[in-house]
């Protein structure tokens, strides 16, 4: 059973899960993704919701529909996503992270030590 966040549309949450799977290499380039019917049955969501998530990824150039065969991860999808996610992180999330560090008065050396210990 999958839990959905009521604060965000399910199709966007599904889209984010698929993006994460591509980024993590669980869905590989050229690989077929589960059918709309399979996903709607497994997650117990409307097939139109699944189709909308898939269509967004097609529009973004990450998936392609092959008539009679299904949806497939496009070549360079992971590379494209990684570039986009890095840019978004640096432009949106990292500045907020820095503001929070400053607000909390965290020491730079302590943070560096913690990052090293975490193996990042």
Secondary structure, DSSP 8 states (H G I E B T S, - for coil): -----TTS-HHHHHHHHHHHHHHTTSS-TT-B---HHHHHHHHT--HHHHHHHHHHHHHTTSEEEETTTEEEE-TTHHHHHHHHHHHHIIIIIHHHHHHHHHHHT--HHHHHHHHHHHT-
